[in-house]
Amino acid sequence: MMTMIIKFCFFAMALLSITPANAQTEVLFGYRGKNGPNQWGHLNPHFSQCAVGKLQSPIDIQRRDTFYNQKLESLHRNYHPTNATLVNHVCNVAMSFGKGAGDVVIDNKNYTLQHMHWHTPSEHHLHGVQYAAELHMVHKAEDGSFAVVATLFQIGTEEPFLSQMKEKLVKLKEERFKGNHAAQVEVGEINTRHIEHETRKYFRYVGSLTTPPCSENVTWTILGKVKSMSKEQIELLRSPLDISYQHNSRPCQPLNGRRVEMFHELPTE
């Protein structure tokens, strides 16, 4: 059963995150043991970037490696109400969106919102600190390139969007205990504008997908404001997952000389 679960995890992420050619590859990966992150690059030739890539994610964003870039602009996100489905991807909990979810504009290029998923604890570290959770909003351009907008969460008050999803997450958990490890729960139309938080600060760098095949040249935007999420919400995000995936964070990767750029809009008086 565990073998089947890990295989499904790869296929689910493949369909959302990588090219059709790679989506045909059936290989196991996990977060610990012989299939853990340190072994990803050796599980299959398609995963070689996980081991030899020089632009890998996540990273620890340190002040000494961060450069203020005056040419960066505020983050332009334009999301719209759309149908959504909550999905147990086995290796994480995700929400997929229908057409018309909206987009983000980066360097005059449009990336359409595809799905979002959560990692607990966070994959990216900020100044050496790992947070309780991280949300990845995955966008894709017409040329097939990806842009991910990430939000870090610390333990605190409830996160409003997840509060709306509480009953759906409980249902996803119930489906797992019924033996349905790849459950989907229809959410209906949601207003993704609730996720469109304004930010006066973000970090930008070029990295990779954080799951196999670890494809590179992904544009990452890490929001500078750390949000809050309750302990109960953390547990809800973990509860549909097998215990071996409840801590689903890839370790930080070497920066290898990359520049991490920072946008910081000072408040106007």
DRENKOLZA-833028 format. One record per residue (C-alpha): residue number from 0; x, y, z. Coordinates in nm, 2 decimals, decimal comma. Each point is the difference from the previous one (the first is absolute). Example, Ala and Ser with C-alpha at 12.3 -4.5 7.8 and 13.67 -1.06 7.14 Angstrom:
BEGIN
<0; <1,23; -0,45; 0,78>>
<1; <0,14; 0,34; -0,07>>
END
This chain:
BEGIN
<0; <0,00; 0,00; 0,00>>
<1; <0,28; 0,25; 0,09>>
<2; <0,16; -0,06; -0,34>>
<3; <-0,33; 0,08; -0,17>>
<4; <-0,03; 0,32; 0,21>>
<5; <0,35; 0,13; -0,09>>
<6; <-0,06; -0,07; -0,37>>
<7; <-0,32; 0,19; 0,01>>
<8; <0,17; 0,29; 0,16>>
<9; <0,24; 0,02; -0,29>>
<10; <-0,27; -0,02; -0,26>>
<11; <-0,22; 0,26; 0,17>>
<12; <0,29; 0,25; 0,02>>
<13; <0,11; -0,08; -0,35>>
<14; <-0,34; 0,09; -0,15>>
<15; <0,01; 0,34; 0,17>>
<16; <0,37; 0,09; 0,00>>
<17; <0,20; -0,15; -0,28>>
<18; <0,01; -0,07; -0,37>>
<19; <-0,21; -0,28; -0,16>>
<20; <0,32; -0,19; -0,08>>
<21; <0,11; -0,02; 0,36>>
<22; <-0,36; -0,08; 0,11>>
<23; <0,04; -0,35; -0,16>>
<24; <0,28; -0,10; 0,24>>
<25; <-0,11; -0,23; 0,28>>
<26; <0,25; 0,04; 0,29>>
<27; <-0,03; 0,01; 0,38>>
<28; <0,10; 0,29; 0,21>>
<29; <-0,06; 0,10; 0,36>>
<30; <0,13; 0,22; 0,28>>
<31; <0,20; -0,25; 0,21>>
<32; <0,20; -0,32; -0,03>>
<33; <0,13; -0,15; -0,32>>
<34; <-0,24; 0,21; -0,21>>
<35; <0,06; 0,32; 0,19>>
<36; <0,12; 0,34; -0,14>>
<37; <0,37; -0,09; 0,01>>
<38; <-0,08; -0,29; -0,24>>
<39; <-0,24; 0,16; -0,24>>
<40; <0,27; 0,07; -0,26>>
<41; <0,10; -0,37; -0,01>>
<42; <-0,35; -0,15; -0,03>>
<43; <-0,04; 0,05; -0,37>>
<44; <0,19; 0,19; -0,28>>
<45; <-0,29; 0,24; -0,03>>
<46; <0,07; 0,11; 0,35>>
<47; <0,37; 0,08; -0,05>>
<48; <-0,05; 0,37; 0,05>>
<49; <-0,09; -0,07; 0,37>>
<50; <0,36; -0,11; 0,05>>
<51; <0,21; 0,20; -0,26>>
<52; <-0,21; 0,32; -0,05>>
<53; <0,15; 0,33; 0,10>>
<54; <-0,32; 0,19; 0,02>>
<55; <-0,19; -0,21; 0,25>>
<56; <-0,27; 0,09; 0,25>>
<57; <-0,08; 0,06; 0,28>>
<58; <0,27; 0,23; 0,15>>
<59; <0,07; 0,18; 0,32>>
<60; <-0,04; 0,37; -0,08>>
<61; <0,28; 0,17; 0,19>>
<62; <0,05; 0,37; 0,03>>
<63; <0,36; -0,03; -0,12>>
<64; <-0,12; -0,15; -0,33>>
<65; <-0,29; 0,25; -0,06>>
<66; <0,03; 0,30; -0,22>>
<67; <-0,25; 0,28; -0,03>>
<68; <-0,11; 0,05; -0,36>>
<69; <-0,15; 0,34; -0,08>>
<70; <-0,12; -0,13; -0,33>>
<71; <-0,24; -0,26; 0,15>>
<72; <-0,36; 0,09; 0,00>>
<73; <-0,28; -0,07; 0,25>>
<74; <-0,16; -0,35; -0,05>>
<75; <-0,29; 0,03; -0,25>>
<76; <-0,25; -0,28; 0,07>>
<77; <-0,34; 0,00; -0,16>>
<78; <-0,21; -0,30; 0,12>>
<79; <-0,37; -0,07; -0,07>>
<80; <-0,27; -0,22; 0,15>>
<81; <0,02; -0,35; -0,14>>
<82; <-0,09; -0,36; 0,07>>
<83; <0,25; -0,19; 0,22>>
<84; <0,06; -0,35; 0,12>>
<85; <0,18; -0,10; 0,31>>
<86; <0,23; -0,30; -0,07>>
<87; <0,20; -0,24; 0,20>>
<88; <0,32; -0,04; -0,20>>
<89; <0,13; -0,25; 0,26>>
<90; <0,32; 0,20; 0,03>>
<91; <-0,19; 0,32; 0,07>>
<92; <-0,34; 0,16; 0,01>>
<93; <-0,08; 0,22; -0,30>>
<94; <-0,28; 0,21; -0,15>>
<95; <-0,03; -0,01; -0,38>>
<96; <-0,18; 0,28; -0,18>>
<97; <-0,22; 0,01; -0,31>>
<98; <0,06; 0,23; -0,30>>
<99; <0,00; 0,37; 0,06>>
<100; <0,16; 0,00; 0,35>>
<101; <0,21; 0,30; -0,10>>
<102; <0,37; 0,06; -0,03>>
<103; <0,31; 0,17; 0,13>>
<104; <0,22; 0,23; -0,21>>
<105; <0,38; -0,03; 0,05>>
<106; <0,24; 0,19; -0,23>>
<107; <-0,29; 0,08; -0,24>>
<108; <-0,09; -0,37; -0,03>>
<109; <-0,33; -0,15; 0,09>>
<110; <-0,01; -0,32; 0,21>>
<111; <-0,34; -0,16; 0,05>>
<112; <-0,10; -0,14; 0,34>>
<113; <-0,01; -0,38; -0,02>>
<114; <-0,02; -0,13; 0,36>>
<115; <0,13; 0,05; 0,35>>
<116; <0,13; -0,24; 0,26>>
<117; <0,14; 0,00; 0,35>>
<118; <0,32; -0,12; 0,16>>
<119; <0,04; -0,06; 0,37>>
<120; <0,24; 0,12; 0,13>>
<121; <0,12; 0,27; -0,25>>
<122; <0,24; -0,09; -0,27>>
<123; <0,16; 0,35; -0,03>>
<124; <0,17; 0,14; 0,30>>
<125; <0,02; 0,37; 0,07>>
<126; <0,32; 0,12; 0,17>>
<127; <0,06; -0,35; 0,14>>
<128; <-0,35; -0,05; 0,13>>
<129; <-0,23; -0,28; -0,12>>
<130; <-0,37; 0,08; 0,04>>
<131; <-0,29; -0,23; 0,08>>
<132; <-0,14; -0,01; -0,35>>
<133; <0,04; 0,13; -0,36>>
<134; <-0,26; 0,06; -0,27>>
<135; <0,11; -0,03; -0,36>>
<136; <-0,22; 0,16; -0,27>>
<137; <0,11; -0,15; -0,33>>
<138; <-0,03; 0,20; -0,32>>
<139; <0,08; -0,10; -0,35>>
<140; <0,07; 0,21; -0,31>>
<141; <-0,10; -0,09; -0,36>>
<142; <0,36; -0,10; -0,07>>
<143; <-0,01; -0,26; 0,28>>
<144; <0,21; 0,18; 0,25>>
<145; <-0,10; 0,02; 0,36>>
<146; <-0,02; 0,28; 0,26>>
<147; <-0,08; -0,09; 0,37>>
<148; <-0,12; 0,25; 0,26>>
<149; <0,08; -0,12; 0,35>>
<150; <-0,14; 0,11; 0,34>>
<151; <0,15; -0,10; 0,33>>
<152; <-0,21; -0,07; 0,31>>
<153; <0,08; 0,01; 0,36>>
<154; <-0,22; -0,15; 0,28>>
<155; <-0,26; 0,26; 0,11>>
<156; <-0,35; 0,10; -0,08>>
<157; <-0,21; -0,18; -0,26>>
<158; <0,07; 0,06; -0,37>>
<159; <-0,33; 0,13; -0,14>>
<160; <0,00; -0,19; -0,33>>
<161; <0,07; -0,34; 0,17>>
<162; <-0,27; 0,08; 0,25>>
<163; <-0,25; 0,00; -0,29>>
<164; <0,14; -0,34; -0,11>>
<165; <-0,02; -0,17; 0,34>>
<166; <-0,30; -0,23; -0,08>>
<167; <0,15; -0,09; -0,34>>
<168; <0,34; -0,09; 0,16>>
<169; <-0,18; -0,21; 0,26>>
<170; <-0,18; -0,18; -0,28>>
<171; <0,33; -0,06; -0,17>>
<172; <0,13; -0,15; 0,32>>
<173; <-0,30; -0,23; 0,03>>
<174; <0,04; -0,13; -0,35>>
<175; <0,36; -0,10; 0,08>>
<176; <-0,12; -0,21; 0,30>>
<177; <-0,25; -0,16; -0,23>>
<178; <0,30; -0,12; -0,21>>
<179; <-0,02; 0,26; -0,27>>
<180; <0,35; 0,14; 0,00>>
<181; <-0,05; 0,20; -0,31>>
<182; <-0,33; 0,17; 0,09>>
<183; <-0,14; 0,32; -0,16>>
<184; <-0,25; 0,23; 0,16>>
<185; <-0,19; 0,25; -0,21>>
<186; <0,02; 0,34; 0,15>>
<187; <-0,22; 0,19; -0,26>>
<188; <0,06; 0,36; -0,10>>
<189; <0,24; 0,18; 0,23>>
<190; <0,12; 0,36; -0,02>>
<191; <0,38; -0,03; -0,04>>
<192; <0,03; 0,37; 0,08>>
<193; <0,00; -0,10; 0,36>>
<194; <0,35; -0,15; -0,07>>
<195; <0,12; 0,31; -0,18>>
<196; <0,17; 0,16; 0,30>>
<197; <0,17; 0,33; -0,06>>
<198; <0,37; 0,00; 0,08>>
<199; <0,25; 0,28; 0,03>>
<200; <0,29; -0,24; 0,01>>
<201; <0,11; -0,31; -0,18>>
<202; <0,30; -0,20; -0,10>>
<203; <0,07; -0,12; -0,35>>
<204; <0,23; -0,26; -0,14>>
<205; <0,03; -0,27; -0,26>>
<206; <-0,03; -0,36; 0,13>>
<207; <-0,17; -0,32; -0,07>>
<208; <-0,30; -0,22; 0,08>>
<209; <0,04; -0,13; 0,35>>
<210; <-0,12; -0,36; -0,09>>
<211; <0,14; -0,23; -0,27>>
<212; <0,10; 0,05; -0,27>>
<213; <0,13; 0,33; 0,16>>
<214; <-0,03; 0,18; -0,33>>
<215; <0,19; 0,34; 0,00>>
<216; <-0,06; 0,35; -0,12>>
<217; <-0,30; 0,05; 0,22>>
<218; <-0,06; 0,36; 0,11>>
<219; <-0,06; 0,01; 0,37>>
<220; <-0,16; 0,29; 0,19>>
<221; <0,01; -0,04; 0,38>>
<222; <-0,23; 0,25; 0,17>>
<223; <0,18; 0,19; 0,28>>
<224; <-0,29; 0,02; 0,24>>
<225; <-0,03; -0,32; 0,20>>
<226; <-0,37; -0,09; 0,06>>
<227; <-0,16; -0,19; 0,28>>
<228; <-0,17; -0,34; 0,01>>
<229; <-0,14; -0,19; 0,30>>
<230; <0,13; -0,33; 0,13>>
<231; <-0,33; -0,16; -0,09>>
<232; <0,03; 0,12; -0,36>>
<233; <0,35; -0,15; -0,02>>
<234; <-0,14; -0,33; 0,12>>
<235; <-0,29; 0,02; -0,24>>
<236; <0,25; 0,04; -0,29>>
<237; <0,19; -0,30; 0,12>>
<238; <-0,29; -0,22; 0,10>>
<239; <-0,09; -0,13; -0,36>>
<240; <0,36; -0,11; -0,06>>
<241; <0,18; -0,32; 0,09>>
<242; <0,23; 0,05; 0,30>>
<243; <0,31; -0,03; -0,22>>
<244; <-0,12; 0,32; -0,19>>
<245; <-0,13; 0,21; 0,29>>
<246; <0,35; 0,17; 0,00>>
<247; <0,03; 0,07; -0,37>>
<248; <0,28; 0,25; -0,02>>
<249; <0,31; -0,04; -0,22>>
<250; <0,31; 0,13; 0,18>>
<251; <0,16; 0,33; -0,11>>
<252; <0,23; -0,02; -0,30>>
<253; <0,33; 0,18; -0,06>>
<254; <-0,03; 0,35; -0,14>>
<255; <0,29; -0,05; -0,24>>
<256; <0,07; 0,37; -0,04>>
<257; <-0,36; 0,09; -0,10>>
<258; <-0,12; 0,35; 0,08>>
<259; <-0,31; 0,03; 0,21>>
<260; <-0,17; 0,33; -0,09>>
<261; <-0,22; 0,19; 0,23>>
<262; <-0,29; 0,23; -0,07>>
<263; <-0,10; 0,23; 0,29>>
<264; <-0,25; 0,27; -0,04>>
<265; <0,03; 0,26; 0,28>>
<266; <-0,33; 0,13; 0,14>>
<267; <-0,09; 0,35; -0,13>>
<268; <-0,10; 0,27; 0,25>>
END
